[in-house]
Amino acid sequence: MQITAGPLSYFSPALSLDGSRLFVVGEQPRAELQRYDQKSKTFVPYLSGISAGQIDISRDGQWIAYVTYPEDTLWRSRMDGGEKLQLTYPPLVAGMPRWSADGKQIIFVSPLPGKNTRAMLVSAQGGTPTELLPDDKNTEDDPAWSPDGKTLLLAQYPPQGFGGSAGEYSIVQVDSQTRQISKLPGASGFWAPRWSPDHYNIKAFTADASKLMLFDVSADRWSEVASAKAMAYPNWSADSKYVYYEDSGNDGPELDRVSIADHNKERVMGLKDVPRVLLSLSNSPWNGVAPDGSPLIMHDVGNREIYSLELQLP
């Protein structure tokens, strides 16, 4: 017998001793997209504080793609919020959207029924999303377009997802026209690829998320840039001079950045006492970087209360 119906989500039920009541936690999940204001040293709403995150801005700076919370649907709009268009619908769960170089397509990842997490393509004008590599048996993650739009980078994991040996992780290049796959040289044991805006470098994490690696495209060579306890969500600065990332840290999560020129690492801010929502695909909080270099987070502003449901029999 169904006991409740939306809009709240219910969990942690506990029956009263006399069996006449059910106590549950009722939650209305919501996030607020915020950026860290360096002058006030506080987080302030970004893009009107929409309940969304995982944003990506088109190369011309005119459009933004984002994933709503908690629905996990992909949308695109103008930077001022105009011309909004929903691109995916339940039960499809979207994550990690990335604009193509020409602004005509968006690639994202989604766990498909009976399959692993897949890289999916959808037109920026809407339509049915399609798999980038329908025959690939691996788990796919972290899609990234090359600056010229001719190549896509993908992280490939074992079919079961995270786990296994480092050798089961790799970064591949996919020709955007022919869909031909080739290994990125020396990228075995790496994941989370990101192409720098200036085209010169590709960054990635080692499989254990303890090192940030840099691939010099012209020299065809990898080098270590930084190490940490456990890294997540790397982001290039707009000028390609820094890579931002979250580290679990010894004193709680923190946002750090490292200089590409001299590998100098600095702590941007601590995140230990900042309530954030967890993404359904990764079960971890997201962070990003605005075009001006301001850190972005999805602040948890949801409501949670305990409810008492009384059993009433006819």
NUFI-72520 format. One record per residue (C-alpha): residue number from 1; residue in one letter; chain; x, y, z. Coordinates in steps of 0.001 Angstrom, whole numbers, plus 500000, padded with zeros to 6 digits. Example, Ala and Ser with C-alpha at 12.3 -4.5 7.8 and 13.67 -1.06 7.14 Angstrom:
// residues 2
<vovo nr="1" rest="A" kette="A" xx="512300" yy="495500" zz="507800"/>
<vovo nr="2" rest="S" kette="A" xx="513670" yy="498940" zz="507140"/>
This chain:
// residues 314
<vovo nr="1" rest="M" kette="A" xx="500000" yy="500000" zz="500000"/>
<vovo nr="2" rest="Q" kette="A" xx="501442" yy="503385" zz="498999"/>
<vovo nr="3" rest="I" kette="A" xx="501512" yy="505682" zz="502016"/>
<vovo nr="4" rest="T" kette="A" xx="502881" yy="508974" zz="500658"/>
<vovo nr="5" rest="A" kette="A" xx="502969" yy="510915" zz="497404"/>
<vovo nr="6" rest="G" kette="A" xx="505199" yy="513885" zz="496386"/>
<vovo nr="7" rest="P" kette="A" xx="506565" yy="516455" zz="496465"/>
<vovo nr="8" rest="L" kette="A" xx="508662" yy="515367" zz="499447"/>
<vovo nr="9" rest="S" kette="A" xx="511076" yy="512449" zz="499502"/>
<vovo nr="10" rest="Y" kette="A" xx="510820" yy="510226" zz="502581"/>
<vovo nr="11" rest="F" kette="A" xx="513428" yy="508042" zz="504254"/>
<vovo nr="12" rest="S" kette="A" xx="514512" yy="506519" zz="507592"/>
<vovo nr="13" rest="P" kette="A" xx="511058" yy="505265" zz="508717"/>
<vovo nr="14" rest="A" kette="A" xx="510652" yy="504274" zz="512376"/>
<vovo nr="15" rest="L" kette="A" xx="507518" yy="502665" zz="513815"/>
<vovo nr="16" rest="S" kette="A" xx="506117" yy="503891" zz="517133"/>
<vovo nr="17" rest="L" kette="A" xx="506090" yy="501413" zz="520027"/>
<vovo nr="18" rest="D" kette="A" xx="502305" yy="500985" zz="519895"/>
<vovo nr="19" rest="G" kette="A" xx="502305" yy="500531" zz="516118"/>
<vovo nr="20" rest="S" kette="A" xx="499914" yy="503418" zz="515456"/>
<vovo nr="21" rest="R" kette="A" xx="502386" yy="505914" zz="513964"/>
<vovo nr="22" rest="L" kette="A" xx="505230" yy="505990" zz="511515"/>
<vovo nr="23" rest="F" kette="A" xx="507946" yy="508590" zz="511977"/>
<vovo nr="24" rest="V" kette="A" xx="509834" yy="509542" zz="508809"/>
<vovo nr="25" rest="V" kette="A" xx="512250" yy="512182" zz="507590"/>
<vovo nr="26" rest="G" kette="A" xx="510651" yy="514228" zz="504821"/>
<vovo nr="27" rest="E" kette="A" xx="513020" yy="516068" zz="502494"/>
<vovo nr="28" rest="Q" kette="A" xx="512504" yy="518612" zz="499757"/>
<vovo nr="29" rest="P" kette="A" xx="515947" yy="518626" zz="498084"/>
<vovo nr="30" rest="R" kette="A" xx="517198" yy="521847" zz="496519"/>
<vovo nr="31" rest="A" kette="A" xx="520562" yy="523327" zz="495671"/>
<vovo nr="32" rest="E" kette="A" xx="521582" yy="526907" zz="495046"/>
<vovo nr="33" rest="L" kette="A" xx="524337" yy="527560" zz="492536"/>
<vovo nr="34" rest="Q" kette="A" xx="526780" yy="529929" zz="494211"/>
<vovo nr="35" rest="R" kette="A" xx="530146" yy="531531" zz="493531"/>
<vovo nr="36" rest="Y" kette="A" xx="532706" yy="532627" zz="496068"/>
<vovo nr="37" rest="D" kette="A" xx="533036" yy="536403" zz="496166"/>
<vovo nr="38" rest="Q" kette="A" xx="536651" yy="537308" zz="496926"/>
<vovo nr="39" rest="K" kette="A" xx="535807" yy="540771" zz="498274"/>
<vovo nr="40" rest="S" kette="A" xx="533116" yy="539766" zz="500758"/>
<vovo nr="41" rest="K" kette="A" xx="534686" yy="536337" zz="501447"/>
<vovo nr="42" rest="T" kette="A" xx="531252" yy="534739" zz="501199"/>
<vovo nr="43" rest="F" kette="A" xx="529283" yy="532646" zz="498726"/>
<vovo nr="44" rest="V" kette="A" xx="526690" yy="534557" zz="496712"/>
<vovo nr="45" rest="P" kette="A" xx="524061" yy="533310" zz="494214"/>
<vovo nr="46" rest="Y" kette="A" xx="525310" yy="532692" zz="490680"/>
<vovo nr="47" rest="L" kette="A" xx="522974" yy="532672" zz="487663"/>
<vovo nr="48" rest="S" kette="A" xx="520152" yy="533740" zz="490008"/>
<vovo nr="49" rest="G" kette="A" xx="520909" yy="530833" zz="492335"/>
<vovo nr="50" rest="I" kette="A" xx="519348" yy="528140" zz="490137"/>
<vovo nr="51" rest="S" kette="A" xx="519014" yy="524656" zz="491614"/>
<vovo nr="52" rest="A" kette="A" xx="521612" yy="523212" zz="489274"/>
<vovo nr="53" rest="G" kette="A" xx="525320" yy="522649" zz="488712"/>
<vovo nr="54" rest="Q" kette="A" xx="527872" yy="520812" zz="486536"/>
<vovo nr="55" rest="I" kette="A" xx="527861" yy="523877" zz="484299"/>
<vovo nr="56" rest="D" kette="A" xx="529768" yy="524341" zz="481054"/>
<vovo nr="57" rest="I" kette="A" xx="529929" yy="527576" zz="479067"/>
<vovo nr="58" rest="S" kette="A" xx="530145" yy="527606" zz="475272"/>
<vovo nr="59" rest="R" kette="A" xx="533346" yy="528780" zz="473609"/>
<vovo nr="60" rest="D" kette="A" xx="531771" yy="532080" zz="472546"/>
<vovo nr="61" rest="G" kette="A" xx="530629" yy="532771" zz="476113"/>
<vovo nr="62" rest="Q" kette="A" xx="526998" yy="533184" zz="475066"/>
<vovo nr="63" rest="W" kette="A" xx="525454" yy="529905" zz="476240"/>
<vovo nr="64" rest="I" kette="A" xx="525522" yy="527723" zz="479320"/>
<vovo nr="65" rest="A" kette="A" xx="524697" yy="524047" zz="479791"/>
<vovo nr="66" rest="Y" kette="A" xx="523751" yy="522781" zz="483238"/>
<vovo nr="67" rest="V" kette="A" xx="522190" yy="519832" zz="485055"/>
<vovo nr="68" rest="T" kette="A" xx="519268" yy="520529" zz="487371"/>
<vovo nr="69" rest="Y" kette="A" xx="519090" yy="519214" zz="490924"/>
<vovo nr="70" rest="P" kette="A" xx="517540" yy="516902" zz="492017"/>
<vovo nr="71" rest="E" kette="A" xx="515990" yy="515981" zz="488638"/>
<vovo nr="72" rest="D" kette="A" xx="519364" yy="515374" zz="486881"/>
<vovo nr="73" rest="T" kette="A" xx="518033" yy="516780" zz="483606"/>
<vovo nr="74" rest="L" kette="A" xx="520211" yy="518625" zz="481092"/>
<vovo nr="75" rest="W" kette="A" xx="519269" yy="522174" zz="480042"/>
<vovo nr="76" rest="R" kette="A" xx="520864" yy="524940" zz="478024"/>
<vovo nr="77" rest="S" kette="A" xx="520166" yy="528676" zz="478075"/>
<vovo nr="78" rest="R" kette="A" xx="521663" yy="532072" zz="477385"/>
<vovo nr="79" rest="M" kette="A" xx="523969" yy="533323" zz="480119"/>
<vovo nr="80" rest="D" kette="A" xx="521183" yy="535658" zz="481307"/>
<vovo nr="81" rest="G" kette="A" xx="518778" yy="532711" zz="481634"/>
<vovo nr="82" rest="G" kette="A" xx="516880" yy="533432" zz="478412"/>
<vovo nr="83" rest="E" kette="A" xx="515983" yy="530906" zz="475702"/>
<vovo nr="84" rest="K" kette="A" xx="516003" yy="527960" zz="478112"/>
<vovo nr="85" rest="L" kette="A" xx="515596" yy="524536" zz="476549"/>
<vovo nr="86" rest="Q" kette="A" xx="515372" yy="521151" zz="478270"/>
<vovo nr="87" rest="L" kette="A" xx="517515" yy="518610" zz="476426"/>
<vovo nr="88" rest="T" kette="A" xx="516980" yy="515387" zz="478412"/>
<vovo nr="89" rest="Y" kette="A" xx="514016" yy="513859" zz="480238"/>
<vovo nr="90" rest="P" kette="A" xx="513564" yy="511209" zz="482937"/>
<vovo nr="91" rest="P" kette="A" xx="514388" yy="508401" zz="483341"/>
<vovo nr="92" rest="L" kette="A" xx="517619" yy="509518" zz="481645"/>
<vovo nr="93" rest="V" kette="A" xx="520104" yy="510859" zz="484217"/>
<vovo nr="94" rest="A" kette="A" xx="522554" yy="513416" zz="482810"/>
<vovo nr="95" rest="G" kette="A" xx="525933" yy="514565" zz="484075"/>
<vovo nr="96" rest="M" kette="A" xx="529153" yy="516344" zz="483056"/>
<vovo nr="97" rest="P" kette="A" xx="527893" yy="518249" zz="479967"/>
<vovo nr="98" rest="R" kette="A" xx="530459" yy="519750" zz="477586"/>
<vovo nr="99" rest="W" kette="A" xx="529844" yy="522066" zz="474617"/>
<vovo nr="100" rest="S" kette="A" xx="531315" yy="521241" zz="471217"/>
<vovo nr="101" rest="A" kette="A" xx="533705" yy="523803" zz="469747"/>
<vovo nr="102" rest="D" kette="A" xx="531090" yy="525064" zz="467269"/>
<vovo nr="103" rest="G" kette="A" xx="528335" yy="525254" zz="469897"/>
<vovo nr="104" rest="K" kette="A" xx="526055" yy="522888" zz="467989"/>
<vovo nr="105" rest="Q" kette="A" xx="526274" yy="519802" zz="470225"/>
<vovo nr="106" rest="I" kette="A" xx="526634" yy="518891" zz="473873"/>
<vovo nr="107" rest="I" kette="A" xx="528201" yy="515680" zz="475097"/>
<vovo nr="108" rest="F" kette="A" xx="527316" yy="514310" zz="478531"/>
<vovo nr="109" rest="V" kette="A" xx="527379" yy="511038" zz="480448"/>
<vovo nr="110" rest="S" kette="A" xx="524460" yy="508912" zz="481552"/>
<vovo nr="111" rest="P" kette="A" xx="524012" yy="505426" zz="483038"/>
<vovo nr="112" rest="L" kette="A" xx="521831" yy="503498" zz="480593"/>
<vovo nr="113" rest="P" kette="A" xx="519594" yy="500525" zz="481532"/>
<vovo nr="114" rest="G" kette="A" xx="521534" yy="497310" zz="481087"/>
<vovo nr="115" rest="K" kette="A" xx="524732" yy="499200" zz="480255"/>
<vovo nr="116" rest="N" kette="A" xx="527511" yy="501109" zz="481981"/>
<vovo nr="117" rest="T" kette="A" xx="527756" yy="504878" zz="482112"/>
<vovo nr="118" rest="R" kette="A" xx="527910" yy="506057" zz="478499"/>
<vovo nr="119" rest="A" kette="A" xx="528929" yy="509214" zz="476658"/>
<vovo nr="120" rest="M" kette="A" xx="525867" yy="510693" zz="474933"/>
<vovo nr="121" rest="L" kette="A" xx="525493" yy="513388" zz="472280"/>
<vovo nr="122" rest="V" kette="A" xx="522538" yy="515754" zz="471903"/>
<vovo nr="123" rest="S" kette="A" xx="521926" yy="518729" zz="469630"/>
<vovo nr="124" rest="A" kette="A" xx="521891" yy="522128" zz="471340"/>
<vovo nr="125" rest="Q" kette="A" xx="518557" yy="522653" zz="469566"/>
<vovo nr="126" rest="G" kette="A" xx="517049" yy="519555" zz="471189"/>
<vovo nr="127" rest="G" kette="A" xx="516284" yy="516074" zz="469947"/>
<vovo nr="128" rest="T" kette="A" xx="516972" yy="512478" zz="470945"/>
<vovo nr="129" rest="P" kette="A" xx="520356" yy="511867" zz="472630"/>
<vovo nr="130" rest="T" kette="A" xx="522515" yy="509187" zz="471001"/>
<vovo nr="131" rest="E" kette="A" xx="525467" yy="507130" zz="472236"/>
<vovo nr="132" rest="L" kette="A" xx="528886" yy="508244" zz="471066"/>
<vovo nr="133" rest="L" kette="A" xx="530287" yy="504670" zz="471032"/>
<vovo nr="134" rest="P" kette="A" xx="527373" yy="502182" zz="471071"/>
<vovo nr="135" rest="D" kette="A" xx="529651" yy="499120" zz="470938"/>
<vovo nr="136" rest="D" kette="A" xx="532045" yy="500121" zz="473712"/>
<vovo nr="137" rest="K" kette="A" xx="531873" yy="497720" zz="476683"/>
<vovo nr="138" rest="N" kette="A" xx="533793" yy="499958" zz="479080"/>
<vovo nr="139" rest="T" kette="A" xx="532447" yy="502514" zz="481493"/>
<vovo nr="140" rest="E" kette="A" xx="532862" yy="505965" zz="479911"/>
<vovo nr="141" rest="D" kette="A" xx="533343" yy="509212" zz="481799"/>
<vovo nr="142" rest="D" kette="A" xx="534702" yy="512771" zz="481635"/>
<vovo nr="143" rest="P" kette="A" xx="534118" yy="513590" zz="477959"/>
<vovo nr="144" rest="A" kette="A" xx="536100" yy="516583" zz="476696"/>
<vovo nr="145" rest="W" kette="A" xx="536227" yy="518228" zz="473263"/>
<vovo nr="146" rest="S" kette="A" xx="539474" yy="519318" zz="471677"/>
<vovo nr="147" rest="P" kette="A" xx="539614" yy="523078" zz="471005"/>
<vovo nr="148" rest="D" kette="A" xx="539236" yy="522482" zz="467241"/>
<vovo nr="149" rest="G" kette="A" xx="536298" yy="520122" zz="467745"/>
<vovo nr="150" rest="K" kette="A" xx="537887" yy="517308" zz="465747"/>
<vovo nr="151" rest="T" kette="A" xx="538637" yy="515032" zz="468699"/>
<vovo nr="152" rest="L" kette="A" xx="536958" yy="513927" zz="471900"/>
<vovo nr="153" rest="L" kette="A" xx="538731" yy="512676" zz="474998"/>
<vovo nr="154" rest="L" kette="A" xx="537114" yy="509984" zz="477137"/>
<vovo nr="155" rest="A" kette="A" xx="538112" yy="508249" zz="480333"/>
<vovo nr="156" rest="Q" kette="A" xx="537482" yy="504508" zz="480189"/>
<vovo nr="157" rest="Y" kette="A" xx="537070" yy="502407" zz="483337"/>
<vovo nr="158" rest="P" kette="A" xx="536486" yy="498693" zz="483835"/>
<vovo nr="159" rest="P" kette="A" xx="532945" yy="497566" zz="482896"/>
<vovo nr="160" rest="Q" kette="A" xx="532008" yy="497451" zz="486596"/>
<vovo nr="161" rest="G" kette="A" xx="533009" yy="501112" zz="487047"/>
<vovo nr="162" rest="F" kette="A" xx="535346" yy="502383" zz="489771"/>
<vovo nr="163" rest="G" kette="A" xx="537582" yy="499718" zz="491291"/>
<vovo nr="164" rest="G" kette="A" xx="540039" yy="497245" zz="489905"/>
<vovo nr="165" rest="S" kette="A" xx="543661" yy="497877" zz="489036"/>
<vovo nr="166" rest="A" kette="A" xx="545164" yy="501119" zz="487763"/>
<vovo nr="167" rest="G" kette="A" xx="545960" yy="499427" zz="484463"/>
<vovo nr="168" rest="E" kette="A" xx="542238" yy="499116" zz="483718"/>
<vovo nr="169" rest="Y" kette="A" xx="541919" yy="502898" zz="483519"/>
<vovo nr="170" rest="S" kette="A" xx="542870" yy="504813" zz="480414"/>
<vovo nr="171" rest="I" kette="A" xx="542177" yy="507907" zz="478341"/>
<vovo nr="172" rest="V" kette="A" xx="541232" yy="507501" zz="474700"/>
<vovo nr="173" rest="Q" kette="A" xx="540831" yy="509861" zz="471776"/>
<vovo nr="174" rest="V" kette="A" xx="537754" yy="509589" zz="469573"/>
<vovo nr="175" rest="D" kette="A" xx="537559" yy="511119" zz="466093"/>
<vovo nr="176" rest="S" kette="A" xx="534369" yy="513199" zz="466199"/>
<vovo nr="177" rest="Q" kette="A" xx="533527" yy="512329" zz="462576"/>
<vovo nr="178" rest="T" kette="A" xx="534606" yy="508700" zz="462092"/>
<vovo nr="179" rest="R" kette="A" xx="534280" yy="507585" zz="465754"/>
<vovo nr="180" rest="Q" kette="A" xx="537657" yy="505868" zz="465453"/>
<vovo nr="181" rest="I" kette="A" xx="539311" yy="505259" zz="468836"/>
<vovo nr="182" rest="S" kette="A" xx="542990" yy="505600" zz="469690"/>
<vovo nr="183" rest="K" kette="A" xx="544850" yy="505607" zz="472997"/>
<vovo nr="184" rest="L" kette="A" xx="546209" yy="508884" zz="474301"/>
<vovo nr="185" rest="P" kette="A" xx="549981" yy="508162" zz="474538"/>
<vovo nr="186" rest="G" kette="A" xx="551117" yy="507238" zz="478041"/>
<vovo nr="187" rest="A" kette="A" xx="547626" yy="507698" zz="479550"/>
<vovo nr="188" rest="S" kette="A" xx="547211" yy="504199" zz="480972"/>
<vovo nr="189" rest="G" kette="A" xx="546173" yy="504433" zz="484619"/>
<vovo nr="190" rest="F" kette="A" xx="544775" yy="507969" zz="484207"/>
<vovo nr="191" rest="W" kette="A" xx="541268" yy="509472" zz="484235"/>
<vovo nr="192" rest="A" kette="A" xx="539452" yy="512871" zz="484362"/>
<vovo nr="193" rest="P" kette="A" xx="540985" yy="514393" zz="481210"/>
<vovo nr="194" rest="R" kette="A" xx="540535" yy="518112" zz="480539"/>
<vovo nr="195" rest="W" kette="A" xx="541894" yy="520022" zz="477535"/>
<vovo nr="196" rest="S" kette="A" xx="543353" yy="523437" zz="478368"/>
<vovo nr="197" rest="P" kette="A" xx="541612" yy="526438" zz="476758"/>
<vovo nr="198" rest="D" kette="A" xx="544880" yy="527448" zz="475037"/>
<vovo nr="199" rest="H" kette="A" xx="545124" yy="524006" zz="473318"/>
<vovo nr="200" rest="Y" kette="A" xx="548632" yy="523249" zz="474631"/>
<vovo nr="201" rest="N" kette="A" xx="548014" yy="520821" zz="477503"/>
<vovo nr="202" rest="I" kette="A" xx="545759" yy="518052" zz="478764"/>
<vovo nr="203" rest="K" kette="A" xx="545472" yy="517345" zz="482469"/>
<vovo nr="204" rest="A" kette="A" xx="544375" yy="514140" zz="484170"/>
<vovo nr="205" rest="F" kette="A" xx="544339" yy="512370" zz="487534"/>
<vovo nr="206" rest="T" kette="A" xx="546092" yy="509104" zz="488322"/>
<vovo nr="207" rest="A" kette="A" xx="543721" yy="506205" zz="489000"/>
<vovo nr="208" rest="D" kette="A" xx="544078" yy="506588" zz="492769"/>
<vovo nr="209" rest="A" kette="A" xx="543316" yy="510356" zz="492512"/>
<vovo nr="210" rest="S" kette="A" xx="546533" yy="511201" zz="494340"/>
<vovo nr="211" rest="K" kette="A" xx="548390" yy="512977" zz="491519"/>
<vovo nr="212" rest="L" kette="A" xx="547588" yy="515624" zz="488933"/>
<vovo nr="213" rest="M" kette="A" xx="549360" yy="514892" zz="485652"/>
<vovo nr="214" rest="L" kette="A" xx="549952" yy="517183" zz="482673"/>
<vovo nr="215" rest="F" kette="A" xx="550328" yy="516112" zz="479040"/>
<vovo nr="216" rest="D" kette="A" xx="552274" yy="518520" zz="476835"/>
<vovo nr="217" rest="V" kette="A" xx="550565" yy="518028" zz="473478"/>
<vovo nr="218" rest="S" kette="A" xx="553451" yy="519334" zz="471351"/>
<vovo nr="219" rest="A" kette="A" xx="556151" yy="517431" zz="473253"/>
<vovo nr="220" rest="D" kette="A" xx="554003" yy="514293" zz="473616"/>
<vovo nr="221" rest="R" kette="A" xx="555109" yy="513994" zz="477244"/>
<vovo nr="222" rest="W" kette="A" xx="553479" yy="513578" zz="480685"/>
<vovo nr="223" rest="S" kette="A" xx="554724" yy="515232" zz="483885"/>
<vovo nr="224" rest="E" kette="A" xx="553494" yy="515383" zz="487477"/>
<vovo nr="225" rest="V" kette="A" xx="552126" yy="518767" zz="488528"/>
<vovo nr="226" rest="A" kette="A" xx="550760" yy="518202" zz="492040"/>
<vovo nr="227" rest="S" kette="A" xx="549908" yy="515537" zz="494596"/>
<vovo nr="228" rest="A" kette="A" xx="547205" yy="515412" zz="497258"/>
<vovo nr="229" rest="K" kette="A" xx="545213" yy="513092" zz="499495"/>
<vovo nr="230" rest="A" kette="A" xx="542296" yy="512539" zz="497089"/>
<vovo nr="231" rest="M" kette="A" xx="541567" yy="514857" zz="494156"/>
<vovo nr="232" rest="A" kette="A" xx="538217" yy="515520" zz="492458"/>
<vovo nr="233" rest="Y" kette="A" xx="536612" yy="517766" zz="489829"/>
<vovo nr="234" rest="P" kette="A" xx="539573" yy="519456" zz="488102"/>
<vovo nr="235" rest="N" kette="A" xx="538925" yy="522717" zz="486258"/>
<vovo nr="236" rest="W" kette="A" xx="541159" yy="524911" zz="484114"/>
<vovo nr="237" rest="S" kette="A" xx="541241" yy="528639" zz="484655"/>
<vovo nr="238" rest="A" kette="A" xx="540107" yy="530625" zz="481616"/>
<vovo nr="239" rest="D" kette="A" xx="543697" yy="531723" zz="480886"/>
<vovo nr="240" rest="S" kette="A" xx="545063" yy="528130" zz="481137"/>
<vovo nr="241" rest="K" kette="A" xx="547530" yy="529198" zz="483840"/>
<vovo nr="242" rest="Y" kette="A" xx="545981" yy="527227" zz="486711"/>
<vovo nr="243" rest="V" kette="A" xx="544163" yy="523997" zz="487429"/>
<vovo nr="244" rest="Y" kette="A" xx="541662" yy="524075" zz="490280"/>
<vovo nr="245" rest="Y" kette="A" xx="540635" yy="520887" zz="492072"/>
<vovo nr="246" rest="E" kette="A" xx="539076" yy="519695" zz="495300"/>
<vovo nr="247" rest="D" kette="A" xx="541149" yy="517709" zz="497788"/>
<vovo nr="248" rest="S" kette="A" xx="539664" yy="515679" zz="500617"/>
<vovo nr="249" rest="G" kette="A" xx="542433" yy="517125" zz="502808"/>
<vovo nr="250" rest="N" kette="A" xx="543591" yy="516190" zz="506293"/>
<vovo nr="251" rest="D" kette="A" xx="541318" yy="518809" zz="507874"/>
<vovo nr="252" rest="G" kette="A" xx="538309" yy="518317" zz="505614"/>
<vovo nr="253" rest="P" kette="A" xx="537620" yy="519132" zz="501965"/>
<vovo nr="254" rest="E" kette="A" xx="539351" yy="522131" zz="500447"/>
<vovo nr="255" rest="L" kette="A" xx="539677" yy="523809" zz="497069"/>
<vovo nr="256" rest="D" kette="A" xx="543240" yy="524154" zz="495806"/>
<vovo nr="257" rest="R" kette="A" xx="544876" yy="525386" zz="492643"/>
<vovo nr="258" rest="V" kette="A" xx="548256" yy="524748" zz="491069"/>
<vovo nr="259" rest="S" kette="A" xx="550245" yy="526917" zz="488684"/>
<vovo nr="260" rest="I" kette="A" xx="551154" yy="525246" zz="485397"/>
<vovo nr="261" rest="A" kette="A" xx="554262" yy="527431" zz="485028"/>
<vovo nr="262" rest="D" kette="A" xx="556032" yy="526623" zz="488310"/>
<vovo nr="263" rest="H" kette="A" xx="553827" yy="523878" zz="489869"/>
<vovo nr="264" rest="N" kette="A" xx="553261" yy="526049" zz="492930"/>
<vovo nr="265" rest="K" kette="A" xx="550202" yy="524794" zz="494828"/>
<vovo nr="266" rest="E" kette="A" xx="548030" yy="527052" zz="496965"/>
<vovo nr="267" rest="R" kette="A" xx="544924" yy="526590" zz="499076"/>
<vovo nr="268" rest="V" kette="A" xx="542052" yy="528660" zz="497734"/>
<vovo nr="269" rest="M" kette="A" xx="539545" yy="527966" zz="500508"/>
<vovo nr="270" rest="G" kette="A" xx="538299" yy="525365" zz="502946"/>
<vovo nr="271" rest="L" kette="A" xx="534959" yy="523655" zz="502324"/>
<vovo nr="272" rest="K" kette="A" xx="534628" yy="521692" zz="505560"/>
<vovo nr="273" rest="D" kette="A" xx="531702" yy="523696" zz="506963"/>
<vovo nr="274" rest="V" kette="A" xx="529939" yy="524425" zz="503670"/>
<vovo nr="275" rest="P" kette="A" xx="526785" yy="522288" zz="503196"/>
<vovo nr="276" rest="R" kette="A" xx="526677" yy="520918" zz="499657"/>
<vovo nr="277" rest="V" kette="A" xx="524491" yy="518441" zz="497827"/>
<vovo nr="278" rest="L" kette="A" xx="525765" yy="515117" zz="496496"/>
<vovo nr="279" rest="L" kette="A" xx="525476" yy="514280" zz="492801"/>
<vovo nr="280" rest="S" kette="A" xx="523613" yy="511078" zz="492061"/>
<vovo nr="281" rest="L" kette="A" xx="526191" yy="509865" zz="489496"/>
<vovo nr="282" rest="S" kette="A" xx="529242" yy="510250" zz="491725"/>
<vovo nr="283" rest="N" kette="A" xx="527744" yy="510488" zz="495223"/>
<vovo nr="284" rest="S" kette="A" xx="530083" yy="513421" zz="495814"/>
<vovo nr="285" rest="P" kette="A" xx="529770" yy="517219" zz="495862"/>
<vovo nr="286" rest="W" kette="A" xx="530539" yy="519187" zz="492688"/>
<vovo nr="287" rest="N" kette="A" xx="532666" yy="522282" zz="492276"/>
<vovo nr="288" rest="G" kette="A" xx="533471" yy="524439" zz="489281"/>
<vovo nr="289" rest="V" kette="A" xx="535103" yy="527710" zz="488280"/>
<vovo nr="290" rest="A" kette="A" xx="533352" yy="530767" zz="486824"/>
<vovo nr="291" rest="P" kette="A" xx="534933" yy="532618" zz="483867"/>
<vovo nr="292" rest="D" kette="A" xx="536362" yy="535205" zz="486286"/>
<vovo nr="293" rest="G" kette="A" xx="538074" yy="532495" zz="488352"/>
<vovo nr="294" rest="S" kette="A" xx="535542" yy="532451" zz="491187"/>
<vovo nr="295" rest="P" kette="A" xx="534940" yy="529008" zz="492739"/>
<vovo nr="296" rest="L" kette="A" xx="531436" yy="527585" zz="492176"/>
<vovo nr="297" rest="I" kette="A" xx="529521" yy="525167" zz="494398"/>
<vovo nr="298" rest="M" kette="A" xx="526030" yy="523701" zz="494741"/>
<vovo nr="299" rest="H" kette="A" xx="524971" yy="524910" zz="498197"/>
<vovo nr="300" rest="D" kette="A" xx="522515" yy="522613" zz="499990"/>
<vovo nr="301" rest="V" kette="A" xx="519406" yy="524691" zz="500750"/>
<vovo nr="302" rest="G" kette="A" xx="516943" yy="521797" zz="500967"/>
<vovo nr="303" rest="N" kette="A" xx="514419" yy="521319" zz="503789"/>
<vovo nr="304" rest="R" kette="A" xx="514387" yy="518275" zz="506066"/>
<vovo nr="305" rest="E" kette="A" xx="511885" yy="517694" zz="508842"/>
<vovo nr="306" rest="I" kette="A" xx="510532" yy="514753" zz="510836"/>
<vovo nr="307" rest="Y" kette="A" xx="506926" yy="513837" zz="510112"/>
<vovo nr="308" rest="S" kette="A" xx="504495" yy="511671" zz="512041"/>
<vovo nr="309" rest="L" kette="A" xx="502123" yy="509562" zz="509930"/>
<vovo nr="310" rest="E" kette="A" xx="499126" yy="508202" zz="511825"/>
<vovo nr="311" rest="L" kette="A" xx="497659" yy="504818" zz="510974"/>
<vovo nr="312" rest="Q" kette="A" xx="493917" yy="505176" zz="510446"/>
<vovo nr="313" rest="L" kette="A" xx="491989" yy="501977" zz="509702"/>
<vovo nr="314" rest="P" kette="A" xx="488366" yy="502029" zz="508471"/>
